[in-house]
Structures are given as structure tokens and as C-alpha cells.
Amino acid sequence: MSGLKTQSLILIAVTVILACVAISLVSCGPKTPPPKEPDPVAIFFREILTALDSATAESVIVIEVDDPANAGNDIKRRVFNEIQTKLHDLRTIKIIEYPKSRIEAAFEQYGIVPSDGISPQDAMKLASEFNADALLYASIESKAPDVYIRLYSGQTGEVVFAKTLSKWQLPVTPDTTDSLDLFDLENLNGNSTDSSSGGN
């Protein structure tokens, strides 16, 4: 009888030891990495894509990156470049590109001051001028920078997206040009890039 009792105690002790070892192995094993934080920039541009889809727009042109004295020319250029890059990354939209001088000539022709707001009629005129389904206007609202983006439908001229991307962490790139023409592209007659075929 005492032998059975001893065996039972030994079995219980072994079970406890094995349980402790198992717990130790689990606690010391590879830890599951915490889930990645959502990328606010990616979410922001996905929302732009959704707005473009809702407006049945297959092409878009960046008509202006405005700076109400909140950032230097380098920041404007970087904001413009990043907008272009993010739009290309969507890979479902055609990006229409013109030199800034060509776009400004259209503003002057129609008497448009983008920072004062673009009426539906003016938006439709610009969309027709540049053969674009949608127009994107960006304004740098603070040095963070906080970038306010408005998206206009080329068909109706109405604003289909208006939102601020706060504290945009722009890539740090050196400003290697003295030109103030942020949209100075090689093709002076306008160029379009179909990002659905791979972007830039």
C-alpha cells in the first residue's frame, strides 16, 4: 500500500515538474511580434483612391501645391513628389503631368486662383483643358507639414475628397535644383503615366 502511495507521489511530482518545464519553454520561446501600426499615409491615399473610384475617375492631375508661407520651396517640391509617388503606388490610376508653367497659363486664362477656391465650373474647365477626370490641389497648412488635399471631379466640378494629412513624415532628400518650377517636366506638351502598368 505504501508502495502505491509512493508511486503516486512520484507521478504527481513528475507531472508538476513537466508542467513547470512546459511553462518555462513557452515563456522562453519565440514571442509573437506585436501587430504593425496602421500607416496613416497609406490609409490617406487609399481614401483618395476610393474617392476617385466613386467619381469614376480614371485619370488625375496635380494642379497645385500651395504654401501659405508655412514651408520653403524644398518642402513644396517634396510634397509634390510624394503625392506623385503615392498616386503611382496606387497602380490603378493614370497620372497626367504638365509643367507648372503650362498649368499656371491655364489658371491665368480662366482667371483662377486655386488658393481662393476652385468653382465647379472652373474645375470642369481645367479638367477639360488637361484631359483629366479629376484634379488634385494640395495646400501646406503648417510646417509639420500638415497637408490639406482637395480632390475635384472633372465631370461635375464638385469636391469629392477634402481632408488633411497631419504631420506627414516626408522622406529627407536634398534640394539639388534652384528652379522654382516644381512641375518642370521634360514633355512640355503634357505627359500621362498609366500607373496600372507599373507607374514610373
Protein Blocks (a to p, Z undefined) as FASTA:
>chain_A
ZZmmmmmmmmmmmmmmmmmmmmmmmmmmccddddddddfklmmmmmmmmmmmmnopabdc
dfbdcdehkacfklmmmmmmmmmmmmmmnopaccddddfklmmmmmmmnopafknopafk
lmmmmmmmnopabdcddddfbfkbccddddddfklopafbdcddehiacdddddfbfbfb
lklcfblnbpaddfknnpZZ
